[in-house]
Amino acid sequence: MPRIRRVIALAGAVAAVVGLTPAVANATPSSGVSATIISKVTVDGKDYILRQITIQPGGSTGWHWHDGTLYAYVEQGTLTHTESDCTTAQVYSRGATFVETSGADNVHIGRNLGPTPLTLDVLYVDPAGSPLSEDAPNPGCDFQ
């Protein structure tokens, strides 16, 4: 019986800590995005992750940045890629390639402003175990 009480007390403590952990209120979540990891391998402390991402018309990645470098190919559709200074950095159409550099000073958003789904093939080269992206608040742009 004492062991059951310890387990219940531990579960209650974990629930209390989780409940008191502040949420990131300013993050801008993605919308209309789906993705599939095609392959993943770790070599010399780096994750190489190949992923196919689809963004529906009107959808976006939300504001974010990457811990590693991202290499992308536009398979179909058009991507509007905007930097944190709110200027459109580039519009990428079918067949285009681009690179996103790493670091919290490279906050950006990808949006599908076109009428058809956007499909990207993306290779992430990240420090092993890091997330594919880090959420960021809207830097003050008048769109999400």
Stockholm file with secondary structure:
# STOCKHOLM 1.0

chainA/1-144         MPRIRRVIALAGAVAAVVGLTPAVANATPSSGVSATIISKVTVDGKDYILRQITIQPGGSTGWHWHDGTLYAYVEQGTLTHTESDCTTAQVYSRGATFVETSGADNVHIGRNLGPTPLTLDVLYVDPAGSPLSEDAPNPGCDFQ
#=GR chainA/1-144 SS CHHHHHHHHHHHHHHHHHHHSCCCSSBCCCEEEEEEEEEEEEETTEEEEEEEEEEEEEEECCSEECSSEEEEEEEESEEEEEETTSSEEEEEETTCEEEECCSTTCCEEEECCSSSCEEEEEEEEEETTCCSCEECBCCSCSCC
#=GC SS_cons         CHHHHHHHHHHHHHHHHHHHSCCCSSBCCCEEEEEEEEEEEEETTEEEEEEEEEEEEEEECCSEECSSEEEEEEEESEEEEEETTSSEEEEEETTCEEEECCSTTCCEEEECCSSSCEEEEEEEEEETTCCSCEECBCCSCSCC
//
